[in-house]
Each structure stands twice: as C-alpha cells, then as structure tokens.
Amino acid sequence: MFWLARKILIPVAAFAGGMYYQSTLGSDRCAEAGGAQRAGICWTSE
C-alpha cells in the first residue's frame, strides 16, 4: 500500500509544485518583460 501511495503522491506533488512555481515566479518574470499573464500564458505585445 505504501508503494502505491508513493507512486501516486510523488507525481501529484511534483505537478502541483510545478504549477505553483509557474503561477508565482512565472508571473513575476512575465510582468518584468512587460507582458500580462492570462490563463497561465504570458502574453507580450511584440
């Protein structure tokens, strides 16, 4: 049972951590580049 939980929880935690990283640090970088972030995508006017 432990290996099954580990097999499921590690990818879920990694995915959630990646989404959190993108939503926080990604938006900061996007704002510095003069863009606006909508739906998780950085839009810049070039």
C-alpha positions in Angstrom: 0.0 0.0 0.0 2.8 2.4 0.8 4.5 2.0 -2.6 1.2 2.7 -4.3 0.6 5.9 -2.4 4.2 6.9 -3.1 3.8 6.1 -6.8 0.7 8.4 -6.9 1.7 11.1 -4.5 5.1 11.9 -5.8 4.0 12.8 -9.3 0.9 14.7 -8.0 3.2 16.7 -5.6 5.7 17.4 -8.4 2.9 18.6 -10.7 1.3 20.8 -8.0 4.7 22.2 -7.2 5.4 23.0 -10.8 2.1 24.7 -11.3 2.7 26.8 -8.1 6.2 27.7 -9.4 4.8 28.8 -12.8 2.0 30.8 -11.3 4.2 32.7 -8.9 7.6 33.1 -10.4 6.4 32.9 -13.9 4.0 35.9 -13.4 6.8 37.9 -11.9 9.1 37.3 -14.9 6.2 38.0 -17.2 5.5 41.4 -15.6 9.2 42.3 -15.8 9.1 41.5 -19.6 6.1 43.9 -19.9 3.5 41.2 -20.5 0.3 40.1 -19.0 -0.4 36.6 -17.8 -3.8 35.1 -18.6 -4.8 31.5 -18.1 -1.2 30.6 -17.2 0.2 32.0 -20.5 2.4 35.1 -20.7 1.2 37.5 -23.4 3.5 40.2 -24.6 2.8 42.8 -27.2 5.7 42.5 -29.7 
